[in-house]
Amino acid sequence: MSKKKFSILPYLLCLPAILILIYILYPFGVGLWYSLTDYVFYIPQKNFIGFSNYLKNFLSIDFWISLKITLGYVIGVLCVEIPLGIGIALLLDRSHQVFRYFLPLPLMIPLVTSALMWKLMMNPDSGVLNYLLSFLGIKPIGWLAIPNTALYAIISIDIWTFTPFVALIMLASIQNIPKDQTEAARIDGANDWQVFYKISIPFILPALLIVFLFRAIDSFNQFTLIYATTQGGPGNATMTLHVRGWYDVIVASKIGMGMTNLIILWVICYTLSTYILKLWSKRLSR
């Protein structure tokens, strides 16, 4: 029997995947290790303290406030963007194609630019929003400067920026619905709501779950929009877990505590992703 020749080609083909895996896992492993230490930036020595940072977090009122703000931000964004995106997709499916070219415009603007643009428009003294409201006799509103309105203002900026993403994905899914089924339902006397509920939703559900997952994870990890507008303020009104992690690492130099916040945020996103993917698998197995 002839011996098989050794070939290095399969190993070379696996090399990019291995490098990508190392690129992903190594920073995560370092962050996880730091969360188990008392690492402070200006003190080179790192002492292993186990889960003490996590215990401090769970016993801290500031952590629970940040978690509440984070959940409020995510829920507020999803409750508006998903229904609004589906509604826009349904309208675009019936409208002239030229309107679809304007939909991606907010997505084409860098997020920092969008945040700064809205920050200028929401300026309580010289912003265009208060100028327009003055014609209605409404007094100037400190959109981003007041704790009671800052979070809602940032949510509205997020909605303006990312609703087109939801609408584009849902539009592509809606256009793949078999026309013969919707026409047959209308012939049988079904109205628009019945057609949407009985036919459209089952077809667009996989895309809807994916869009929900993408927007949920992105909202949990939102940092750029919040930092560019309020930096977590005023006070702690917009101090989400991601922003608090940045504050602990960069401002307070508490690397271990900052990594703890980010690891907790990762656990939340991973749990949500696993749950959504299980729902999708059940849907595909039917």
N, C-alpha and C positions, 0 to 999 in steps of 0.2 A: 504494500500500500504506500502510495506517495503521501508525503507529509504536506499538510496545508501550509502555504506561505503566510508568514506573518505580515499583516497589513496595518499600517498606522492610520489609514484613511478614516476608519470608524471613530477612532479616538480624536482625530482632528475635527470631525464633524460634531462631536459632542462638546468640544472645547468652548464654543461660544455660549452654549447653555450653562456650562459649569461656571464660566466667568460671570455671566449674568446672575446666577444663583449666589455666587460669592459677593457680588456687588450689592445684592439685596440683603443677604443674611448678615454680612459682617457689620454694617452700621446698626442693624437692629440688635445684634448680639452685644455690641458695645453699649448701646443705649440701655439695654436690659441690665447689663452688669453695673452701669453707673447708677441705675435706680435702686440697686441693692447696696450702695455705698453712701458714705457721708461726704462725697466729693464736693469740695468748694473750690472755685476757680483759683483763688489766690493761695490755697494751701495744697502743695503738691502731693501730700500723703493722702491716700484713699483707704479708708477702713471699711471692711465688710460689716454691714449692720443688718443684713437679712431684709425682712419686710417692714422695718421700722418706718421707712419713708411712707409706705402705703398706709400703715397704721396712723401715722401723723395726719395724712391726708384725710382719711375717713373720720378722724376725730376733729377735723378743722371745719369750722363753719364756712370759711372762705371757699373750700373745695366744693361743698354742697351748693353754695351760691353760684359758683362757676358752672357746675353741672346743670343746675336749673336753667341758667342763662343759655347754655349750649343746647339743651333739649328744647327750650322755647324758640331758639333761633331755627333749629332744624325743623321742628313741627310747623312753625310759621311759614318757612320757605316752602316746604312740601305741600302744605294745605292750599297754597295759592298757585304755585308753579305747575303742579300736575294737572288740576282741573283746567286752569287757564291755558296751558299748553295743548291739552286735548281739544279744548274749544277752538283755539286758533287753528289747529290742524284740520278740524272739521270744516271751518270756514274756508280755509285755503284750498281744501279738496274740491270745493264747489265754486271757487272764485277764479278769476283770470290768473294765468301763470305768472304775470309780471309782478304781482304782489309778493311772490315767494322770494324774489331776488333781494327784497329789502329786509326780510326776516333775519338773516344772519348778521346784520350790521352790528348789533351790540356785542356779539361774540367775536367780531373782528377787531374790536378796540381792546388794547391791553387792559387787564383788570385794574392795575394801578391808575391808569389814565381815567378809566371810568369812575373809580372811587374819588379821585381828586376833582373830576368834573362835577360830580354830584355834591361833593363837599362845598365847592364854590357856589353851586346853585342853591344849596341849603343854608348858606351863610345867613345868620339872623339879621344882619345889618344891610348887606348889599346883595343878597341872593335873589335870583330871579323868581324863585317860588314865592317868597314873601311879597315881592313886588306885584306878582299876579294876584295873590290873595288880598292885597290891599284894595283892589278894585271892588272886591266883594265885602269890604268893610271888616275884614278879619285882621286882627292884630298880628304883628310879626311872631313867628314861632321859632324857637331855638331848636331846630330839628335834631342836630347832633350835639348840642350843648346842654341839653336837659336830660337828666337820667330817665324821666318818664317816657321820653320820645326817642331816645338815641337808638335803642335796639330795633324799634319799629322802622326807623329811618333806614338803618342798614339792611333790614329785611327787604324793604322796598327797592333798594339799590340792587340787591341780589336777584329779586324777582325780575327787574328790568333787564338785567344782564343775562340770566340763564334760562328764562322762559322760552326764548327762541330755540335753545338746545332741545328742550322737551318737545316743542312743537315740531321741529324738523324730524326727530326720530318717530314721533307718533304719526306724522304725515306720511312718512315712508311705509309705516305699518298699515295705515288706513288704506293706502292706495293698493295694497296687496290683497285686500278683501275681495273674494270672488263676486263680481257684479251680478252673476246669475242668481246667487242666493238672495241678495238684497232685492233684486227685481221680483223674484218669486214671492218673497215675503210681502212686498207692496201689492202685488196682484191679489194675494190672499187677504188684503185689508189691513195690514200692519201699518201703524203710523211711524213717524220718524223716531220717536222715543223707543218704540218696541223693536224697530230694526236695529237701533244702536245697542239696546240692552241685550237682545237675544242673539244677534249676529255679530255686530262689530266688536263688542267687548271680548267675547271668547277668542276672536282672532288676534286682537291687539294686546291681549293679556301678557304674553311673554315679553313683548317689547316694553309694556308698561312696567313690569317687574324690574327689567334691566334699567330703565330710566329712573325708576324710584331708587334703586340701589345706587346708581351713579350719583344722583343728586343728594341722597342721604349721606353717603360717605364724604362727598365734596363739602357738604354743609357742616358736617362734624369737624372737618379739617380746615375749614375756612380761616385763613389768617390774613391774607393780603388785603382783602376788602376792609376788615375791621381795623387792622393796623394803620392803613392809609387814611382812614376817616377819624377814628377816635382813640386808637392805641389802647383800647380796653376801657376807656372812660366814657363819660365823665364819672369820676369815682370808680366804681366797679360795675357800672351799668352794662357794659358790653364785654366784660372779662370772661370770655369762654375758656374752656380747658386748654385749647391750643394757645391762646394768647397768654394765659397764666403760665403755661410751660415756658413760653418765650420770656416772660417777665422773670421767672425764677432763674433761668439760665443766663440771660443777657444782663438784666438789671441787677438782680440780687446775687448773681454769681453762684447760686445753689444748683450745681449741675445735677446732683443726685435727685433733688426734689423736683426739678424741672423734667427730668427724664421719667420720673414716676408719673407725672400728669400725662405725658405723651404715651406712655405704655398703657395706662388706663384707657386713654382715648383709642389706642389701637385695639384693645380687647373689645371695646364697645363696637367698633367698626367691623371687626372680625366676626363677632357674634351675629350682628345684623346681616352681614354678607352670607354667612352660613345658613341662616334662617331663610333668606330670600332665595338662595340657590336650591334649598330643599323644596321650597314651594314650586320653583320652576321645574325641578325634576319630577315632582308629582304631576304637574300639569302635562309634561311631555310624555309621561308613562301612561296617561289615560288613553 
